[in-house]
Protein backbone atom coordinates (compact mmCIF):
# COMPACT_ATOMS: atom_id res chain seq x y z
CA UNK A 1 0.00 0.00 0.00
CA UNK A 2 1.24 3.47 -0.91
CA UNK A 3 1.42 6.19 1.72
CA UNK A 4 -0.15 9.42 0.48
CA UNK A 5 1.84 11.62 2.87
CA UNK A 6 5.16 10.25 1.61
CA UNK A 7 4.03 10.55 -2.01
CA UNK A 8 2.96 14.17 -1.53
CA UNK A 9 6.19 15.07 0.25
CA UNK A 10 8.17 13.49 -2.57
CA UNK A 11 6.41 15.70 -5.11
CA UNK A 12 7.17 18.83 -3.11
CA UNK A 13 10.83 17.89 -2.66
CA UNK A 14 11.33 17.18 -6.37
CA UNK A 15 9.73 20.50 -7.29
CA UNK A 16 11.95 22.23 -4.73
CA UNK A 17 15.09 20.64 -6.20
CA UNK A 18 14.18 21.73 -9.72
CA UNK A 19 13.38 25.28 -8.61
CA UNK A 20 16.49 25.45 -6.45
CA UNK A 21 18.72 24.43 -9.36
CA UNK A 22 17.16 27.17 -11.48
CA UNK A 23 18.02 29.75 -8.82
CA UNK A 24 21.56 28.47 -8.41
CA UNK A 25 22.15 28.88 -12.13
CA UNK A 26 21.90 32.65 -11.67
CA UNK A 27 23.62 32.89 -8.28
CA UNK A 28 27.15 34.15 -7.74
CA UNK A 29 27.73 31.38 -5.20
CA UNK A 30 26.99 28.82 -7.93
CA UNK A 31 26.16 25.17 -7.51
CA UNK A 32 24.48 24.39 -10.83
CA UNK A 33 26.34 24.18 -14.18
CA UNK A 34 24.51 27.07 -15.82
CA UNK A 35 26.35 29.39 -13.43
CA UNK A 36 29.48 28.67 -15.51
CA UNK A 37 27.99 30.50 -18.49
CA UNK A 38 25.18 32.65 -17.08
CA UNK A 39 24.68 36.07 -18.63
CA UNK A 40 23.19 37.73 -15.54
CA UNK A 41 23.30 37.10 -11.79
CA UNK A 42 21.18 38.14 -8.86
CA UNK A 43 21.78 41.48 -7.19
CA UNK A 44 23.91 40.75 -4.06
CA UNK A 45 21.08 41.91 -1.80
CA UNK A 46 18.60 39.61 -3.49
CA UNK A 47 21.02 36.68 -3.27
CA UNK A 48 21.49 37.34 0.44
CA UNK A 49 17.70 37.30 0.99
CA UNK A 50 17.39 34.06 -0.99
CA UNK A 51 20.21 32.54 1.04
CA UNK A 52 18.38 33.42 4.26
CA UNK A 53 14.96 32.21 3.10
CA UNK A 54 15.90 29.15 1.04
CA UNK A 55 19.56 28.40 1.80
CA UNK A 56 19.08 26.37 5.02
CA UNK A 57 16.81 23.89 3.22
CA UNK A 58 19.72 23.09 0.91
CA UNK A 59 21.56 21.66 3.90
CA UNK A 60 19.04 18.90 4.52
CA UNK A 61 16.46 18.40 1.75
CA UNK A 62 18.65 15.93 -0.18
CA UNK A 63 19.18 13.97 3.02
CA UNK A 64 15.41 13.69 3.29
CA UNK A 65 15.31 11.89 -0.07
CA UNK A 66 17.75 9.28 1.25
CA UNK A 67 15.78 9.06 4.48
CA UNK A 68 12.61 8.18 2.57
CA UNK A 69 14.50 5.72 0.36
CA UNK A 70 15.95 4.01 3.44
CA UNK A 71 12.49 3.57 4.96
CA UNK A 72 11.34 1.33 2.11
CA UNK A 73 14.55 -0.41 1.04
CA UNK A 74 14.70 -3.25 3.64
CA UNK A 75 11.09 -4.23 2.92
CA UNK A 76 11.76 -4.22 -0.81
CA UNK A 77 14.78 -6.49 -0.36
CA UNK A 78 12.75 -8.86 1.79
CA UNK A 79 9.84 -9.03 -0.67
CA UNK A 80 11.84 -9.40 -3.85
CA UNK A 81 14.90 -11.25 -2.66
CA UNK A 82 18.47 -10.04 -3.09
CA UNK A 83 18.97 -11.05 -6.73
CA UNK A 84 15.79 -9.49 -8.08
CA UNK A 85 16.18 -6.37 -5.93
CA UNK A 86 19.73 -5.73 -7.19
CA UNK A 87 18.74 -6.40 -10.80
CA UNK A 88 15.83 -3.97 -10.60
CA UNK A 89 17.94 -1.28 -8.92
CA UNK A 90 20.61 -1.60 -11.60
CA UNK A 91 17.94 -0.89 -14.22
CA UNK A 92 15.95 1.76 -12.34
CA UNK A 93 18.92 3.67 -10.90
CA UNK A 94 22.00 2.54 -12.81
CA UNK A 95 20.65 2.99 -16.33
CA UNK A 96 19.59 6.65 -15.92
CA UNK A 97 22.91 7.47 -14.28
CA UNK A 98 25.00 5.90 -17.07
CA UNK A 99 22.94 7.47 -19.86
CA UNK A 100 23.11 10.88 -18.19
CA UNK A 101 26.85 10.76 -17.47
CA UNK A 102 27.87 9.45 -20.89
CA UNK A 103 25.33 11.04 -23.26
CA UNK A 104 22.64 13.38 -21.93
CA UNK A 105 24.55 15.64 -19.56
CA UNK A 106 27.59 16.37 -21.75
CA UNK A 107 25.22 17.05 -24.66
CA UNK A 108 23.19 19.67 -22.83
CA UNK A 109 26.26 21.23 -21.20
CA UNK A 110 27.69 21.50 -24.71
CA UNK A 111 24.46 23.19 -25.87
CA UNK A 112 24.60 25.64 -22.95
CA UNK A 113 28.25 26.54 -23.61
CA UNK A 114 27.69 27.09 -27.32
CA UNK A 115 24.53 29.04 -26.58
CA UNK A 116 26.76 31.34 -24.53
CA UNK A 117 29.04 31.85 -27.52
CA UNK A 118 31.83 29.57 -26.29
CA UNK A 119 33.25 27.30 -28.98
CA UNK A 120 33.32 24.02 -27.08
CA UNK A 121 33.13 20.64 -28.81
CA UNK A 122 30.93 17.84 -27.52
CA UNK A 123 34.03 15.79 -26.78
CA UNK A 124 35.46 18.59 -24.66
CA UNK A 125 32.17 18.88 -22.78
CA UNK A 126 32.38 15.16 -22.04
CA UNK A 127 36.08 14.72 -21.22
CA UNK A 128 36.91 18.07 -19.60
CA UNK A 129 34.11 18.27 -17.07
CA UNK A 130 35.23 18.54 -13.46
CA UNK A 131 34.46 15.97 -12.24
CA UNK A 132 34.78 13.46 -15.05
CA UNK A 133 31.54 11.54 -15.67
CA UNK A 134 29.50 14.41 -14.30
CA UNK A 135 25.88 13.24 -14.35
CA UNK A 136 24.23 16.48 -13.29
CA UNK A 137 21.42 16.04 -10.79
CA UNK A 138 21.54 12.26 -11.29
CA UNK A 139 24.51 11.94 -8.94
CA UNK A 140 21.73 11.26 -6.43
CA UNK A 141 20.60 8.03 -8.11
CA UNK A 142 24.18 6.84 -8.59
CA UNK A 143 24.92 7.18 -4.89
CA UNK A 144 21.55 5.67 -3.95
CA UNK A 145 22.41 2.67 -6.14
CA UNK A 146 25.64 2.13 -4.17
CA UNK A 147 23.81 2.35 -0.83
CA UNK A 148 20.99 0.07 -1.99
CA UNK A 149 23.25 -2.69 -3.28
CA UNK A 150 25.39 -2.51 -0.14
CA UNK A 151 22.28 -2.92 2.03
CA UNK A 152 21.18 -5.93 -0.02
CA UNK A 153 24.42 -7.76 0.82
CA UNK A 154 24.67 -6.74 4.47
CA UNK A 155 22.83 -8.43 7.35
CA UNK A 156 19.20 -7.25 7.57
CA UNK A 157 18.57 -4.13 9.64
CA UNK A 158 16.09 -4.76 12.41
CA UNK A 159 13.28 -2.22 12.43
CA UNK A 160 12.74 -0.51 15.78
CA UNK A 161 11.12 2.54 17.28
CA UNK A 162 12.95 5.85 16.90
CA UNK A 163 13.61 7.48 20.25
CA UNK A 164 15.04 10.84 21.30
CA UNK A 165 18.31 9.06 21.98
CA UNK A 166 18.32 7.72 18.42
CA UNK A 167 17.80 11.21 17.02
CA UNK A 168 20.54 12.78 19.13
CA UNK A 169 22.94 9.93 18.42
CA UNK A 170 22.43 10.13 14.66
CA UNK A 171 22.84 13.91 14.78
CA UNK A 172 26.22 13.59 16.51
CA UNK A 173 27.28 10.78 14.17
CA UNK A 174 26.36 12.69 11.00
CA UNK A 175 27.98 15.92 12.22
CA UNK A 176 31.19 14.21 13.34
CA UNK A 177 31.67 12.09 10.23
CA UNK A 178 30.81 15.05 7.99
CA UNK A 179 33.57 17.14 9.59
CA UNK A 180 36.11 14.30 9.29
CA UNK A 181 35.15 13.47 5.71
CA UNK A 182 35.62 17.08 4.65
CA UNK A 183 39.19 17.05 5.88
CA UNK A 184 39.80 14.97 2.75
CA UNK A 185 36.89 15.89 0.49
CA UNK A 186 35.86 19.53 1.05
CA UNK A 187 32.25 20.49 0.43
CA UNK A 188 31.48 21.13 -3.24
CA UNK A 189 34.61 19.26 -4.34
CA UNK A 190 34.38 16.94 -7.34
CA UNK A 191 35.22 13.27 -7.59
CA UNK A 192 35.13 10.96 -10.61
CA UNK A 193 31.54 9.95 -11.19
CA UNK A 194 30.32 13.07 -9.38
CA UNK A 195 29.91 10.99 -6.22
CA UNK A 196 29.57 13.92 -3.80
CA UNK A 197 31.68 12.07 -1.23
CA UNK A 198 31.66 15.15 1.00
CA UNK A 199 27.91 14.63 1.41
CA UNK A 200 28.00 10.88 2.06
CA UNK A 201 27.89 11.04 5.88
CA UNK A 202 24.60 12.92 5.72
CA UNK A 203 23.14 10.80 2.91
CA UNK A 204 24.22 7.45 4.34
CA UNK A 205 23.25 8.43 7.88
CA UNK A 206 19.72 9.33 6.80
CA UNK A 207 19.44 6.22 4.61
CA UNK A 208 20.28 4.10 7.65
CA UNK A 209 17.96 6.07 9.96
CA UNK A 210 15.12 5.47 7.53
CA UNK A 211 15.91 1.75 7.44
CA UNK A 212 15.97 1.58 11.24
CA UNK A 213 12.63 3.41 11.58
CA UNK A 214 11.04 1.43 8.75
CA UNK A 215 7.49 1.62 7.51
CA UNK A 216 6.09 2.43 10.96
CA UNK A 217 8.04 5.68 10.87
CA UNK A 218 6.64 6.42 7.41
CA UNK A 219 3.15 5.94 8.78
CA UNK A 220 3.59 8.09 11.90
CA UNK A 221 6.45 10.00 13.50
CA UNK A 222 5.76 9.99 17.28
CA UNK A 223 4.28 13.27 18.49
CA UNK A 224 7.04 14.06 20.97
CA UNK A 225 9.79 13.56 18.38
CA UNK A 226 7.85 15.46 15.73
CA UNK A 227 7.34 18.49 17.99
CA UNK A 228 10.93 18.48 19.25
CA UNK A 229 12.34 18.24 15.72
CA UNK A 230 10.03 21.01 14.50
CA UNK A 231 11.18 23.32 17.29
CA UNK A 232 14.86 22.52 16.71
CA UNK A 233 14.62 23.18 12.97
CA UNK A 234 12.73 26.46 13.38
CA UNK A 235 15.14 27.67 16.06
CA UNK A 236 18.21 26.71 14.03
CA UNK A 237 16.97 28.40 10.86
CA UNK A 238 16.00 31.51 12.84
CA UNK A 239 19.45 31.77 14.41
CA UNK A 240 21.46 31.18 11.22
CA UNK A 241 21.11 34.70 9.69
CA UNK A 242 22.16 36.37 12.94
CA UNK A 243 25.08 33.98 13.36
CA UNK A 244 26.17 34.65 9.78
CA UNK A 245 25.99 38.41 10.34
CA UNK A 246 28.00 38.17 13.57
CA UNK A 247 30.64 36.08 11.81
CA UNK A 248 30.80 38.53 8.93
CA UNK A 249 29.46 36.06 6.37
CA UNK A 250 27.56 38.57 4.25
CA UNK A 251 28.75 37.44 0.81
CA UNK A 252 28.49 33.68 0.36
CA UNK A 253 30.56 33.65 -2.81
CA UNK A 254 33.49 35.33 -1.02
CA UNK A 255 33.16 34.07 2.54
CA UNK A 256 32.21 30.40 2.10
CA UNK A 257 35.67 28.82 1.71
CA UNK A 258 36.57 28.37 5.42
CA UNK A 259 33.28 26.53 5.99
CA UNK A 260 33.84 23.94 3.28
CA UNK A 261 36.41 21.78 5.07
CA UNK A 262 39.67 21.48 6.96
CA UNK A 263 40.68 21.88 10.62
CA UNK A 264 38.66 25.04 11.06
CA UNK A 265 35.96 25.94 13.55
CA UNK A 266 33.91 27.24 10.63
CA UNK A 267 33.90 23.80 8.98
CA UNK A 268 32.98 22.19 12.30
CA UNK A 269 30.12 24.64 12.83
CA UNK A 270 28.72 23.94 9.35
CA UNK A 271 28.98 20.17 9.90
CA UNK A 272 27.13 20.50 13.21
CA UNK A 273 24.44 22.69 11.62
CA UNK A 274 23.97 20.17 8.81
CA UNK A 275 23.74 17.30 11.27
CA UNK A 276 21.07 19.07 13.29
CA UNK A 277 19.05 20.16 10.28
CA UNK A 278 19.17 16.93 8.31
CA UNK A 279 18.15 14.62 11.15
CA UNK A 280 15.59 16.89 12.78
CA UNK A 281 14.50 18.34 9.44
CA UNK A 282 13.83 14.99 7.78
CA UNK A 283 11.78 13.75 10.71
CA UNK A 284 9.91 17.03 10.90
CA UNK A 285 9.12 17.10 7.17
CA UNK A 286 7.79 13.57 7.04
CA UNK A 287 5.87 14.16 10.29
CA UNK A 288 4.42 17.37 8.84
CA UNK A 289 3.34 15.52 5.70
CA UNK A 290 1.64 12.85 7.84
CA UNK A 291 -0.34 15.52 9.66
CA UNK A 292 -1.03 18.06 6.91
CA UNK A 293 -0.59 16.43 3.49
CA UNK A 294 -2.54 13.19 3.51
CA UNK A 295 -5.13 13.99 0.86
CA UNK A 296 -4.72 12.29 -2.49
CA UNK A 297 -6.89 12.19 -5.59
CA UNK A 298 -6.25 11.33 -9.24
CA UNK A 299 -4.21 14.49 -9.85
CA UNK A 300 -1.94 14.17 -6.81
CA UNK A 301 -1.56 10.45 -7.48
CA UNK A 302 -0.43 11.30 -10.99
CA UNK A 303 2.08 13.84 -9.67
CA UNK A 304 3.49 11.30 -7.23
CA UNK A 305 3.77 8.72 -9.99
CA UNK A 306 5.55 11.30 -12.17
CA UNK A 307 8.03 12.56 -9.55
CA UNK A 308 10.93 10.20 -10.26
CA UNK A 309 10.76 10.78 -14.01
CA UNK A 310 10.53 14.53 -13.39
CA UNK A 311 13.68 14.34 -11.27
CA UNK A 312 15.51 12.49 -14.05
CA UNK A 313 14.63 14.90 -16.87
CA UNK A 314 15.07 18.16 -14.94
CA UNK A 315 18.69 18.79 -15.96
CA UNK A 316 18.23 18.93 -19.74
CA UNK A 317 15.03 20.95 -19.33
CA UNK A 318 16.67 23.53 -17.04
CA UNK A 319 19.69 24.01 -19.31
CA UNK A 320 17.47 24.21 -22.41
CA UNK A 321 15.14 26.81 -20.90
CA UNK A 322 18.01 28.90 -19.53
CA UNK A 323 19.66 28.85 -22.98
CA UNK A 324 16.37 29.75 -24.66
CA UNK A 325 15.74 32.85 -22.52
CA UNK A 326 19.38 33.91 -22.66
CA UNK A 327 18.89 36.49 -25.46
CA UNK A 328 16.12 38.26 -23.53
CA UNK A 329 17.22 41.47 -21.84
CA UNK A 330 15.82 40.57 -18.42
CA UNK A 331 17.37 40.51 -14.94
CA UNK A 332 18.16 37.25 -13.14
CA UNK A 333 15.33 38.04 -10.73
CA UNK A 334 12.92 37.47 -13.65
CA UNK A 335 14.74 34.77 -15.59
CA UNK A 336 15.32 32.41 -12.65
CA UNK A 337 11.63 32.11 -11.64
CA UNK A 338 10.60 31.74 -15.30
CA UNK A 339 13.15 28.98 -15.88
CA UNK A 340 12.37 27.28 -12.58
CA UNK A 341 8.60 27.42 -12.94
CA UNK A 342 8.71 26.32 -16.56
CA UNK A 343 11.05 23.44 -15.74
CA UNK A 344 8.83 22.19 -12.91
CA UNK A 345 5.77 22.16 -15.17
CA UNK A 346 7.58 20.54 -18.11
CA UNK A 347 9.39 17.95 -16.01
CA UNK A 348 6.22 16.75 -14.31
CA UNK A 349 4.30 16.85 -17.61
CA UNK A 350 6.90 14.58 -19.21
CA UNK A 351 6.89 12.35 -16.14
CA UNK A 352 3.08 12.18 -16.27
CA UNK A 353 3.09 11.24 -19.95
CA UNK A 354 5.73 8.54 -19.50
CA UNK A 355 4.24 6.93 -16.41
CA UNK A 356 0.66 7.13 -17.70
CA UNK A 357 1.66 5.34 -20.88
CA UNK A 358 3.57 2.72 -18.92
CA UNK A 359 0.59 2.18 -16.62
CA UNK A 360 -1.77 1.83 -19.60
CA UNK A 361 0.54 -0.71 -21.22
CA UNK A 362 0.73 -2.72 -18.00
CA UNK A 363 -3.08 -2.75 -17.66
CA UNK A 364 -3.60 -3.80 -21.28
CA UNK A 365 -1.14 -6.67 -20.95
N, C-alpha and C positions, 0 to 999 in steps of 0.2 A: 504494500500500500504506500502511495506517495504521501508526503507530508506537505500540505499547502503552505505552511509558514516557511519551510525551508525553500520550497520552489519560489515563492514570492521574494524572499530575501536574495536568492540567487539572481533573479532578474534585476533587482535594484543594484546589486554589486557589479554585475556585468555592465549595466548602463553607466554606473559611476566610473568604471575603468575606462570605458570608451571616451566619456566626456573628459576625464582627467588627462588622458593622453592628448586630446585635442588642445587643452590648455597648456600642457607642457611643451607642445610644439612651438608655442609663441612666447615662452618664458625664458628669461635670461639665465635662470638656473638650469634649464634644460631637463633632460630625462626622457625625451622621445626624439627619434631620429630627425623629424622635420626641423628641430631646432638647429640642425647643422646647416640648413639652407634657408631658414625663414627670412622673409623680406621685411617683416615688422615684428616688434616685441612689445610686451605690455609696458606701460608707464611704470617706473619703479614703485610709485605709490600704490598703483592698482595691484602689482605683483605682491607687494607686502600684505595688502588686504586679503588677497586670495590665499596667501601662505597661512595667514591667521585663521581664515574661515575653513579652508579645505585641506591645508597642508597636514595637520595631525592625522587625518584619516588615511593618508598615504603611508603612515607608519604601521598600520595594522589591518587594512582591508584585505590585502593579499593573503595575510595569515589566516583570515577568516575563511577564504576559499579552501585552504588546506585543512582547516578545522572541520569544515563540512564534509570534505572528501574523506577524512579520517573516520568520521562517524559511521559511514556506510561501507568502508572497505572491508573490515573483518567479516561482516555478514555476507558480502558478495563473495569473498573467498570461500566461506563455508558452504554457501549454496551451490556455487559453480564447480568447486574443486580447484586445486592449484593450477593444473594444466590449462583448463578452459579459461580461468580468470586471467592468467598471464597472456594467453593468445589473444583474448579480447582486448586487453589493455594495450598490447603491442599495435593492434589495428586502430583502436579508438584514440590513443594518445600518441603512439609512435609515428604513425603514418602522417598525421597533420604536421608534426614537428619536422620530420625529414623533408616533406614537400615544401614547407615554409622556408627552412634553412637553405635548401639547395636550389629552389626555383622561385617561389613566390616573393620572398622578402628581398633578395637581391634585385629582382626585376622591378619592384615598385620603388626601391631606394634609387635605382638607376633612373627611373622615370622622374622622381623628385629632383635629383641632381641636375638632370638635363633640362627639366622645367625651370630650374633656377639659373640656366645659362652656363652651367659647368659641363665641360666636355669630358664626361666620364663614360667609359665603355662598360658594358654589362659585366665583362670578366673582371674589371677592376672593382665594380660594386660587389662582386661575389668574393674575390680573393683578398681585397684590401680592407674589408670591414674589421673594426676592432670592437668586439672579438670576432675571430673567424667562426663561421657557421652561426652567425647572428640569425636568430629566428624571429626577431621582433617580439611581440607580446606572447608568442607561443613558447617562450622559455618556460612558462608556467607548466604547460602540459609535459614538457620534457622532464622537468624535475619531478613532477607528480608521477610520471612513469617509473622513474628510479625508485621513489619511495614505495610505490604500490608493489612492484616486483620484489623489493626487499622484504616487505611485510608478508608476501605470499610464501617466502622461504624461511621466515623466522617462526619460532614457536608462537602459537595463537596468543593474542592479548586478551586477558580476562576482563570482561566488562564489569565496571563497578561504579558506585555512586561517586559523584564529584563533590568533594568537601571543600571548606575554606582552606584547609591545609594543602589540598591538592592544588588549588588556585595559586596560593602563595608560593608553594614549592616550584611549580612550573614557571612562575614569573621570575623567580631567582635564577632558575636553570637557564631560561631563554636569555635573560639579561647577561648572565655571566659568560655563557658560551658565545653570545654575539660579540661581546667585547674581545674575547680571546681570538675568535675567528678573524676579526678585523685587524688584528695585529699582523696577519699574513695577507688577508684579502680585504682591503679597505672598501667601505661602502661605495657603490657605483663603479667598482673596478670590473674589468671584463675578463672572462676566462673562455677558452675554446668551448664552443657549444653554447655560449651565453648562459652558463649554468647559474649565475647569480649566487656563487658560493658564500658571499658575504651575508646573504639573507637566509641561508640554510638553517641556522639555529632556530629562527622564528618559524620558518615554514615546517621544519621537521617536528619541532616542539608542539605546534598546533595540530599537526597531523596525528601525532601520538595522543595528544589530549582528547581529540575527537574519538579516536579508537578506544581509549579507556572509558570515556563517557558512554559511547555507543548510542543505539537508537533511543534509549530512554531519555538521554540528554537532548536528542533532537525533538522528542515529543514534549519535554517540559524541563526547563532550567529551574531548579528549586528557587522559591521566592527569596529566601535570604541571600543566596548567591547572586541572583539577578539584581536585587536592589543594591547590594554592596558594589558589584561591578559597575552598575550605572553611576553610582555616586563617585567612584574612583575615576572613571573615564571623564565625567563632566568636570570634576575638580582638576584633573591633570590638564585637560584641554584649556580650561580657564586660566590656569597658572602659566602655561607655556608662553603666551605673548609677553607677559610681564617679565618672565625669566629671560627671554630673548632680549628684551629692551635693556634689562640690567646688565646683561653680559655684552651688550653692544652689538648684537647680531641683528642688524637692521637691513643688511643687504645679503641675501642668501647666496647669491652668485659669488660674492667676494669673501664672505665670512664662514662658509661652510666647511672648508678644508680641515680644520682641527677636529671637527666632529666626526669625520669619516673613518678614522682608525688610528691606531698607534697608542703608545703609553701616554695618553693625555686624559685629563679629567673631563675634557669636553666629549671625547669619544665614549668614556664610561657613562657620562650623564645621558648621552643619546641612547646608548644600549639599554640603560635602566628605563628610560622613558618608553622605548619600544617594547620592552618586556612587559611593562605595566599595561600599556595600551593594547597590545595584541592579545594578551590573555584575558584581561577584563573586558576589552572591547568586543572580542569574538563572542564571549558568553553573553554580554549585554545585548549585542545585535540579534543573536538567535533567540534570546529570551524576549526581546522586544517584538520580534516577528511572531513568536508564539502567542503573544498577548494582543497584538494590534494588527497583524497582517495574515489572518487565517482565512479570509474569504477567497473563494476561487470559483470562477465560472469559465465558460468556453474561451473567452478572450485571454484571461490570465493563465489558463492552462496552456494555451497556445504560446504565450510569451515564455513560460517556463520551459516548454518543450524546445523553443527556439534559442534559448540562452547560450547553450554550448556552441552552436553553429555561429551565433552572433559574435561570440568571443573570438572564434577562429578567424572570421573574415574581417574583423575590425581594422587590422593593420593596413591592408591594401585600400580599403575604403577611406580611411583617414588620410593617407598620403595622396590618394587621387583627388579628394575634395580640396585638400590644402593646395595642391598644385593647380586645380581648376580655378580657385578664387584668387590665386596669386596676382594676376594682372589687375585686379580691382584695387582702386586707390582708397582703401579702407583701413582703419586702425586695427591693431590686434584685438582690441576690446570688442570689435564687431566680428572679425573673422573667426576668432576662436569659438564663440558660441554657435555661429552658423555651421562651422565644420563639425563641431561636437554634436550638435542637435541633429544635423543631417546624417552623420555617421551612425548615431544610435538608431534612427528610424530605418535607414537602409540595412544596417546589419541585422536587426531583428526581422525586417521584411524578408531578407534572403533566408535567414534561419527558419522563418515560418514556412516559406515556400518549400524549402528542402525537407523539413521534417513532416510537413503535411503530405507531401508526395510519398515519402517513405512510409508513413502510416497508412496511406491509401493502398500502397502496393502490398503491405503486410496483410491488410484486411482482405484484399482480393485474392491473395494466395491461400 
